[in-house]
Amino acid sequence: MMNSLNTFTQVLDRGGPALWAIAVLSVLTLTLILWKLWQLLRLGTWKRAGAETALRFWGQGQTTLAMSHISFDPAPRSRVAQAAMQARLSIPEEDAREEAARQARAVLTETRLGLRMLDLVVTIAPLIGLLGTVLGMIDAFQALQDSGQQADPAALAGGIWEALLTTAAGMAVAIPASVMLSVFDGMADRLAHDLEDIVTRVFTTPWAYAGEEEDSPETA
């Protein structure tokens, strides 16, 4: 274990400050990705069944049953559906639409939390790696100039290898971060589409007027 740690430290020392910065950035990136996955799971971002069932009851005129079905459901789709239903029944339609849109924006903001930081990692990790490579190449060619005609090709190759190491490390951090950013962005886009659909279905139900509630005896 200690040998592996010493070897890893030696590699980082060869890459210089840029490689150390990338190593720290990689740890932060992994932490951010794991936190984001935990947050999405905790929020129930993938859950659709509760909202769909409530919308079915709502379409049948069973408003009390629809709202009670999702009253304790923390999933984003259920939260927006409940807010839209509550607003539709209690305030004028125009104000209700504004309230439903506000709730949907709040949910989307919560879902996208942390994505700007991940996007920043995708941008700066390769740049830090490139900066480390440029600085390493400068040192290598300065050493070549100082050695004059007695330059050691092996030493020059070693310097270039160490310089290129930071570029590879920067790309190794940026590529998985970019993949996960695309995954999270895709999830947020699908959620935005679903929330828009939910609000539309709530407000286009013909009988759904503020102050009216027509519960049928059947609970389906």
C-alpha positions, 0 to 999 in steps of 0.5 A: 500500500505504501509503495503504491502511494509512493509511486503515485506521489512520484508520478504527481511530482513529475507532472508538477503543480498542474498534475497535482491540481488535476488530481485534486480536481479529479477527487472533487469531480468524483465527489460531485458526480456521486453526490448528484446521483444521490440527490437525484435518487433521493428526489425520485427524479425517475418516478412517474407512476405516482403523478400518472395515477393522480392525473388519471384520477384528476381526469375522472373528476376525482380531485380529492383522490388525485391529490391525496395520492401524491400528497406525500410523494417527494418525486418532482413530477408529483410535487408539480402535479399537486401544486398545479391541481391545488392552484387550479382549484383555489385561485383564478386560472391565470394566477394558477398557471403562473403558480404551476410554472413557478413550482416547475421552475423551482423543481428544475432548478433543484434538479440542475443543481451542481451541473454548472460546476461539472460543466466547469470541470469539463472546460478547465481540466483539459486546459490545466493539462495543456498548461502543464504540458506547455510549461513542461515543454518549455523546461525540456527545451531550456534544458536542451539549450543549456546542454548545447551539443551534448544533449542527451536524447533520453533525458529530452524524451523523458522531459517530454513524456513528463510534460505530456502526462498532464494533458493525458490526465486532464483529458482523463478527468474531462471525458467522464465528467463530460459523459455524466454532464450529458446524462444529467442534462438529458435527465433534466430535459426529459423532466422539463418536458414531463413537467410541461405535459403534467401542467398542460394536462391539469389545466386542459381538463374540461371540468377543472374550474377553480372552486369546483370539485366533482368526486365520483363515487368510484375510486378506480 
